[in-house]
């Protein structure tokens, strides 16, 4: 993939525009889904991604056992109930979420409380945070629409890159 220094200025501008078009479209949808509370969306995303790093990442593709465990997780209230997944979840806490997002700790704590009330995260006695299976179902259609739009923008990016 060429760097922006290797691209013609007009192509670079088109690519920046397309990327920003997707980001703005997505942020507007997230803002709407969270009643304007982008901090809660960011906190939920950070917790989920940190928790799932050992399960789903750029460097790890689920095998048959993990795929079966993920399918079983759809009926579980908590991932900790699914042995092949529960032991792989990397817990985090309010302090680490505050540090990674730049959101003040007290704000993070309040948002975590709201996320718990939604059933989207759980907090154990040690203050460790874990995503529940509920957001996967709650945001299923939202995520499918996001992926469709992402591929749409990707096709436009490919077109720009292939232009002479």
N, C-alpha and C positions, 0 to 999 in steps of 0.2 A: 504494500500500500504506500503510495507516495506521500511525503509530508507536504504540508501546505506551501513550503518553500519551493517544491518541485511542480506545483500546479500553477496554471495560469491564474492571474488575479480574478478573472471573471468566474472561473470554476470554483475557486476558493470562496468567493462571495455567495455563489449559489449553494454550495455545500453548507456553509455557515447558516444560511437562511433556512435550508431544509431541516437541519438539526434543531435550530431554534424553533421552527414551526412545530416539530414534534414535542419538544420540551414544554412550550407554552400550552399546546393542546392538552398534554398530559397534566401539567400543573393545574390548569383550570378544572379538569375533571376531578383530580384529587381534592382540590379545594372544595368543590361542590359536594363530594362524597363525605367529607369530614366537616361540613358546615363551616368552612372557612378556616379551620384549625390545622394549618399545615404542620405545626409542631407535633401534633399527635400522630399525623401520618408518617412523619419522619422518624419519630420514636418507634412506632410499630414496625416500620421497615427495617430500622437498625437492629431491633431485637430479633426479628425474624431472620434476617440475613446472618447475624452473628450466630444464632442458635443452629442454623442449618448448614453452616460451612462444611462440616464433616460429611454431610449427607448429600447435598446438592451444591456443586460449585463448578467453576470453569474447568477444574482439574480432576473432577471425580464424577463419573457417570454412574447412576444407580445400576446395580446388577439385578439379577432375577430375585434374589432374596430381599434386597432393599425395595424393589418395585412391589413385591407382595406385601411387605411391611407398610409401605406408603398407602397401598390400597386398603389394608386393614385399619390404618390410622384414620380413615375417613369416618369410621363408626365410633372411634374413641373420643372421649371428652378431653383427654390430655395425652400428649405424645408419650409421657412417662409410662402410660399403660401399655405401650407397644414396645416389647423388649428390644427388638432390633433397631429401633429408632431412639427410644428413651435414653439408652446409654451413650448414644452419639451426640445428643444435644449438648451444645456448648452454652452454658448459662452465662448471663451477664448480670449487671446490677445498675442501679440508677446512676451511680458515680461514673461508671464506664460509658453509659449512654450520654451523660452530660459531657464527658470529655470528648467523645467522638463527634457529637453534634454541635457543641458550643452553646447548647441550651442550658440555662442555669439549673442547678440541681433541684431547687425547690419547684421550679416549673416542671421539670422531668418527673418529679415525684407526683405532682398533681395530675399530670397527663397519664402516668402509669395507673393511677387510681381509676381514671375514666376508662382506660383500655381494659382494665380488669372488670369493670362493671359491664362492659360490652361482651365479656367472655372471650376476648381475643388474646389475652395473656394471663399467665398465672405467676404468682410470686410465692416462693416457699418461705419457711420460717427464717432462713438465712438471708432473705432478701434477693435470692437468685430469681431471675426473670426468664420465662420461657413462653414461646408462642404456643397457642392451642391450635387444634385442627380447624376451628371455626372460621378464621379469616379466609382460609382456602375456599371454603364454600360461600361465605359472604361476598367475597370479591371475585368469584369465578367468572361471571359475565363481564365485569369491569376489566379483568385481566385478559379475557379473550378479545375484547374490543381493543385494548391497548396493543396486544400482540398483532392484531390485524393492521392497525394503523402503523405500527413499527415496520412491518413488512412492506406496507405501502410506501413509506418514506424511504426504506432501503432500496426499493425498485427505482425510485426517483434518483437516489444517490448513484446507483449503478449506471443509470442513463447519463447523468452528468459526467461521471468518470470515463465513460466510453466515448463521449463526444470528442471530435477532433478540434 
